[in-house]
Amino acid sequence: MAFAKAVELLRLAQMATRRMGVTLDEITAEFGCSHRTAQRMTDALHAAFPQTETFTGDDRRARWTIKARAIAPLLTPTSDELVALAEAIEQLNHAGMSQEAARARSLEGKVRALIPPEHGARLDVDKEAMLEALGHAARPGPRPVADEGVIEAIYEAIKGSSLLRILYRKREEDEPRERIVAPHGLLLGVRRYLVARDTAKGPNANLQHYRVEEIYQAELLNQFFEIDSDFNLRRHAEKGFGSYESAHEFGEVVWRFRPNAAAQARRYVFHPTQTTEDANDGSLIVRFRASGHLEMTWHLYAWGDAVEVVSPEPLRAMVHDYRRKFPALP
C-alpha cells in the first residue's frame, strides 16, 4: 500500500472511532472522493482493522465504527503536535485566559498518559528543542487580568444560555452596580468583552459589550433565555476593529500606507472585510468597514508617520497629533 493511502486509511480509522461511526457521505466530504472510492476505502478499513463493525443508523444510513482502543497504539502524537498544544497553552496564559489554559494543560496531561513509555522520552526531548528554537520558552508583555470566578460564571452562562447577575462598572461610573444580563458570547482582544443584553431594557434592546475586567462579581441564575435566532458572533465581531463595537462609529475606514511601508502592510490582515489597492505612487490603500476608533489608534500609533488616515475624519483627527517617526515598522 502506498504511504499516502496508508495515511488516509489511518485518518478514516480515526473517524470511525466517533460515537456514531462514519458514513459514506462523510468519507466523500472528508477525502474529496467519489461514492465508489469511499466504498473501496471501507473495504480496506475492514481488511486492515478486522474489529470494524457496520450498522445502520436511525437515519437509515450505513455506518462503520471501530472501538478507539483498537487503534490507540497507532495514534501516538508527534512532537510537532505536542509543541502546538504547548504553544496554545502559552497563548491562553498570555491572553489572561487561565481557566482555558488549565483545561488545555489537563488535556495535555491526559494525552501524555496515553503515550507508550518507549516514545515519551524522545518526544519530550524533541518538544523542548523545538520550543527553544521557536523562542517561546518565555513570552513577556502585558495581558489582561480578571477574576477567575467571574470567568467561570460567564462560560457556564454561555454554555447553558443562563441569565447572569453581574456587578459592573462603566467608565463614567464611580461605583459598580448590579445588572442581570443574557450572555450571547465573548470577544477576545486587547480587552475581553462579554456580549450580552441587559434584561432591564427589554427583549428587543441592543446587545451591549461589558469589559470583563470591570465585572467585579458574576452569579449564574437558574433562569434561561433563547439566543437571538439571527445572532452570529463572528458577524457581530466583524463590526469592530478589535473587541470593541460601536454602532455610531461603524462605517468605511480608509488607510494609506506610504511606499516604504506598503510591502510590510501587505503582510497584515487588518480586518476580515478589508480590500487593498496599489496606488500609482507605490503606496497601499486599505479599506474596510468597522467601528472602534480608539483601538484603531492604538494600532496605528505603532506605524507612526508611515500610515495616513484618509477617512473617517473623526479617526483622522484622533491620530493626527500622535504620528511619530519610528526606526522600525510593526
PLY file of the C-alpha trace (Angstrom):
ply
format ascii 1.0
element vertex 330
property float x
property float y
property float z
element edge 329
property int vertex1
property int vertex2
end_header
0.00 0.00 0.00
1.30 3.46 -0.91
2.29 5.66 2.04
-0.32 8.31 1.21
-3.04 5.66 1.09
-1.90 4.28 4.45
-2.14 7.75 5.99
-5.64 8.19 4.57
-6.67 4.79 5.93
-5.47 5.77 9.40
-7.44 9.04 9.15
-10.50 7.02 8.21
-9.95 4.70 11.17
-9.81 7.75 13.46
-13.10 9.00 12.00
-14.66 5.58 12.62
-13.92 5.85 16.35
-16.61 8.53 16.68
-19.63 7.56 18.76
-21.85 7.27 15.67
-19.10 5.97 13.40
-18.65 7.30 9.88
-20.87 7.25 6.78
-20.04 7.13 3.07
-21.18 10.74 2.68
-18.79 11.84 5.45
-15.95 9.94 3.79
-16.56 11.60 0.40
-16.70 15.02 2.09
-13.51 14.45 4.09
-11.38 12.99 1.30
-12.99 14.67 -1.71
-13.54 11.31 -3.38
-16.39 9.62 -5.23
-19.01 7.40 -3.62
-17.43 4.33 -5.22
-13.97 5.23 -3.87
-15.49 5.70 -0.42
-16.89 2.17 -0.64
-13.45 0.81 -1.56
-11.98 2.66 1.42
-14.44 0.96 3.79
-13.42 -2.40 2.27
-9.79 -1.53 3.00
-10.79 -0.48 6.54
-12.31 -3.93 7.15
-9.20 -5.60 5.77
-6.74 -3.56 7.86
-8.87 -3.50 11.01
-10.95 -6.68 11.42
-12.56 -5.09 14.51
-14.50 -2.76 12.20
-18.27 -3.10 12.64
-21.06 -1.99 10.31
-24.56 -0.95 11.39
-27.50 1.08 10.12
-28.22 4.29 12.00
-31.55 5.91 12.79
-31.20 7.86 9.55
-31.11 4.53 7.63
-27.54 5.16 6.51
-24.79 2.55 6.80
-22.13 3.43 9.36
-18.70 1.97 10.04
-17.29 2.03 13.56
-14.15 0.92 15.40
-13.52 0.83 19.14
-10.92 3.50 19.89
-8.75 1.10 21.86
-8.23 -0.98 18.70
-6.17 1.78 17.05
-4.88 3.61 20.13
-1.30 2.26 19.71
-1.19 3.87 16.24
-2.20 7.33 17.46
0.90 8.43 19.35
1.12 12.24 18.92
4.09 13.75 17.14
6.49 16.24 18.70
5.01 18.89 16.37
1.53 18.25 17.78
2.81 18.44 21.36
4.55 21.73 20.55
1.32 23.10 19.07
-0.56 22.17 22.25
2.12 23.69 24.49
2.09 26.87 22.41
-1.70 27.05 22.66
-1.44 26.82 26.46
1.16 29.60 26.47
-1.01 31.82 24.28
-4.02 31.26 26.55
-1.97 32.19 29.61
-0.62 35.28 27.87
-4.17 36.36 27.00
-5.17 36.08 30.66
-7.39 33.05 29.96
-6.07 30.94 32.83
-9.19 28.76 33.07
-8.84 27.69 29.43
-5.09 27.24 29.89
-5.71 24.95 32.87
-8.15 22.84 30.85
-5.74 22.61 27.93
-2.96 21.64 30.35
-5.23 18.92 31.74
-5.78 17.67 28.19
-2.02 17.67 27.62
-1.61 15.51 30.73
-4.19 13.01 29.50
-2.55 12.83 26.08
0.84 12.23 27.66
-0.55 9.48 29.86
-1.56 7.57 26.72
1.87 7.81 25.06
3.78 4.48 25.18
6.75 4.80 27.57
9.27 3.95 24.86
8.17 7.03 22.87
7.61 9.53 25.68
11.24 10.45 26.44
12.13 11.07 22.79
9.05 13.19 22.22
9.84 15.30 25.28
13.35 16.00 24.01
12.05 16.92 20.55
9.34 19.14 22.01
11.69 21.09 24.28
14.21 21.57 21.46
11.52 22.89 19.14
10.05 25.25 21.74
13.51 26.63 22.46
14.17 27.10 18.74
10.85 28.89 18.32
11.71 31.25 21.15
8.50 30.51 23.05
10.02 29.36 26.32
9.03 32.76 27.71
6.58 35.31 26.34
6.70 38.65 28.18
4.28 41.51 27.71
1.10 42.97 29.14
-2.01 40.85 29.50
-5.49 41.42 30.94
-6.36 40.30 34.44
-9.83 39.22 35.54
-11.45 37.41 38.44
-11.38 33.66 37.73
-14.75 33.16 39.39
-16.24 35.74 37.04
-14.72 34.00 34.01
-16.06 30.62 35.12
-19.56 32.02 35.65
-19.53 33.64 32.19
-18.56 30.38 30.49
-21.21 28.40 32.33
-23.85 31.00 31.44
-22.88 30.97 27.76
-22.87 27.17 27.61
-26.26 26.84 29.27
-27.99 30.01 27.98
-28.48 31.08 31.59
-29.07 34.60 32.83
-26.19 36.15 34.70
-26.28 38.63 37.57
-23.19 40.85 37.37
-21.76 43.72 39.38
-20.36 46.02 36.67
-18.82 49.48 36.49
-18.94 51.63 33.38
-16.07 54.01 32.69
-18.14 57.03 33.69
-19.41 55.42 36.93
-17.67 55.74 40.27
-19.13 52.55 41.73
-20.25 49.29 40.12
-23.95 48.46 40.03
-25.93 45.28 39.60
-27.31 44.14 36.24
-28.98 40.96 35.02
-27.81 40.12 31.52
-28.37 37.46 28.84
-24.88 36.43 27.60
-24.54 35.81 23.85
-20.77 35.45 23.51
-17.29 36.60 24.46
-14.96 38.76 22.32
-11.22 38.38 22.81
-8.66 41.04 22.03
-6.63 43.70 23.81
-9.53 43.59 26.24
-12.20 40.94 26.67
-15.83 41.90 26.26
-18.94 39.99 27.27
-21.60 40.41 24.56
-24.94 40.44 26.38
-28.37 42.03 26.55
-29.39 43.95 29.66
-32.72 42.32 30.59
-33.93 45.51 32.29
-34.04 47.17 28.86
-36.43 44.62 27.39
-36.17 41.73 24.92
-35.61 43.99 21.90
-32.77 46.02 23.38
-29.47 46.12 21.51
-26.64 43.87 22.59
-24.04 45.61 24.72
-20.36 44.99 25.45
-19.21 44.61 29.05
-15.48 44.74 29.80
-14.72 41.53 31.66
-12.04 43.23 33.77
-14.73 45.60 35.12
-17.11 42.81 36.18
-16.49 42.53 39.92
-18.94 39.70 40.63
-20.90 37.26 38.48
-23.61 34.87 39.64
-25.22 32.19 37.50
-29.03 32.32 37.79
-31.46 29.44 37.45
-33.24 31.33 34.68
-32.80 30.72 30.98
-33.22 32.65 27.73
-33.12 32.00 24.00
-30.25 33.29 21.89
-31.46 35.62 19.13
-32.14 33.42 16.11
-30.26 35.77 13.76
-27.27 36.31 16.07
-23.89 35.22 14.76
-20.86 36.01 16.94
-18.44 36.02 14.01
-20.53 38.55 12.05
-21.03 40.60 15.21
-17.27 40.65 15.88
-16.57 41.90 12.35
-18.40 45.14 13.19
-15.41 46.13 15.33
-11.72 46.61 14.55
-10.78 44.85 17.77
-13.07 43.65 20.52
-14.99 46.94 20.87
-18.04 47.71 18.71
-19.98 50.95 18.42
-22.98 51.49 16.15
-22.42 55.26 15.80
-18.76 54.79 14.77
-19.40 51.99 12.27
-18.57 52.85 8.66
-15.91 52.77 5.96
-12.31 53.17 7.08
-9.53 54.06 4.60
-5.81 53.99 5.40
-2.93 54.86 3.04
0.47 53.29 3.77
3.49 55.10 2.35
5.56 53.35 -0.36
8.30 52.46 2.13
5.70 50.71 4.36
3.49 49.19 1.65
5.31 45.84 1.46
5.09 45.40 5.23
1.42 46.40 5.33
0.58 43.80 2.66
1.60 41.10 5.15
-1.20 42.16 7.51
-4.90 41.40 7.54
-6.15 44.45 9.42
-9.81 43.39 9.21
-11.73 40.45 7.68
-13.65 42.77 5.34
-10.61 44.62 4.02
-9.77 45.30 0.37
-6.44 46.66 -0.85
-5.42 48.84 -3.77
-1.97 49.70 -5.09
-1.70 53.42 -5.80
0.36 54.86 -8.68
2.96 56.28 -6.29
3.63 52.84 -4.74
1.56 53.38 -1.61
-1.02 50.87 -0.43
-4.64 51.81 0.26
-6.56 49.60 2.69
-10.35 49.80 3.04
-12.69 48.02 5.45
-15.90 48.64 7.39
-15.70 48.62 11.18
-16.01 50.65 14.37
-13.70 51.03 17.36
-11.69 54.17 16.63
-9.75 54.05 19.89
-8.49 50.52 19.23
-7.55 51.61 15.70
-5.45 54.48 17.08
-3.59 52.08 19.37
-2.60 50.02 16.34
-1.94 52.97 14.04
0.45 54.53 16.56
2.86 51.63 16.01
3.06 52.56 12.29
3.95 56.16 13.11
4.02 58.51 10.12
4.17 55.57 7.68
0.37 55.50 7.53
-2.21 58.20 6.86
-5.89 58.00 7.83
-7.87 59.09 4.78
-11.26 58.55 6.44
-13.28 58.82 8.59
-12.48 62.33 9.72
-13.01 61.68 13.48
-10.36 58.91 13.35
-8.04 61.11 11.30
-8.32 63.82 13.96
-7.64 61.33 16.77
-4.31 60.13 15.33
-3.08 63.40 13.79
-1.20 64.73 16.85
0.31 61.34 17.73
2.06 60.36 14.49
5.75 59.74 15.10
8.75 58.58 13.11
9.89 55.21 14.43
13.10 53.34 13.47
11.15 50.18 12.58
7.71 49.09 11.40
5.43 46.60 13.21
0 1
1 2
2 3
3 4
4 5
5 6
6 7
7 8
8 9
9 10
10 11
11 12
12 13
13 14
14 15
15 16
16 17
17 18
18 19
19 20
20 21
21 22
22 23
23 24
24 25
25 26
26 27
27 28
28 29
29 30
30 31
31 32
32 33
33 34
34 35
35 36
36 37
37 38
38 39
39 40
40 41
41 42
42 43
43 44
44 45
45 46
46 47
47 48
48 49
49 50
50 51
51 52
52 53
53 54
54 55
55 56
56 57
57 58
58 59
59 60
60 61
61 62
62 63
63 64
64 65
65 66
66 67
67 68
68 69
69 70
70 71
71 72
72 73
73 74
74 75
75 76
76 77
77 78
78 79
79 80
80 81
81 82
82 83
83 84
84 85
85 86
86 87
87 88
88 89
89 90
90 91
91 92
92 93
93 94
94 95
95 96
96 97
97 98
98 99
99 100
100 101
101 102
102 103
103 104
104 105
105 106
106 107
107 108
108 109
109 110
110 111
111 112
112 113
113 114
114 115
115 116
116 117
117 118
118 119
119 120
120 121
121 122
122 123
123 124
124 125
125 126
126 127
127 128
128 129
129 130
130 131
131 132
132 133
133 134
134 135
135 136
136 137
137 138
138 139
139 140
140 141
141 142
142 143
143 144
144 145
145 146
146 147
147 148
148 149
149 150
150 151
151 152
152 153
153 154
154 155
155 156
156 157
157 158
158 159
159 160
160 161
161 162
162 163
163 164
164 165
165 166
166 167
167 168
168 169
169 170
170 171
171 172
172 173
173 174
174 175
175 176
176 177
177 178
178 179
179 180
180 181
181 182
182 183
183 184
184 185
185 186
186 187
187 188
188 189
189 190
190 191
191 192
192 193
193 194
194 195
195 196
196 197
197 198
198 199
199 200
200 201
201 202
202 203
203 204
204 205
205 206
206 207
207 208
208 209
209 210
210 211
211 212
212 213
213 214
214 215
215 216
216 217
217 218
218 219
219 220
220 221
221 222
222 223
223 224
224 225
225 226
226 227
227 228
228 229
229 230
230 231
231 232
232 233
233 234
234 235
235 236
236 237
237 238
238 239
239 240
240 241
241 242
242 243
243 244
244 245
245 246
246 247
247 248
248 249
249 250
250 251
251 252
252 253
253 254
254 255
255 256
256 257
257 258
258 259
259 260
260 261
261 262
262 263
263 264
264 265
265 266
266 267
267 268
268 269
269 270
270 271
271 272
272 273
273 274
274 275
275 276
276 277
277 278
278 279
279 280
280 281
281 282
282 283
283 284
284 285
285 286
286 287
287 288
288 289
289 290
290 291
291 292
292 293
293 294
294 295
295 296
296 297
297 298
298 299
299 300
300 301
301 302
302 303
303 304
304 305
305 306
306 307
307 308
308 309
309 310
310 311
311 312
312 313
313 314
314 315
315 316
316 317
317 318
318 319
319 320
320 321
321 322
322 323
323 324
324 325
325 326
326 327
327 328
328 329
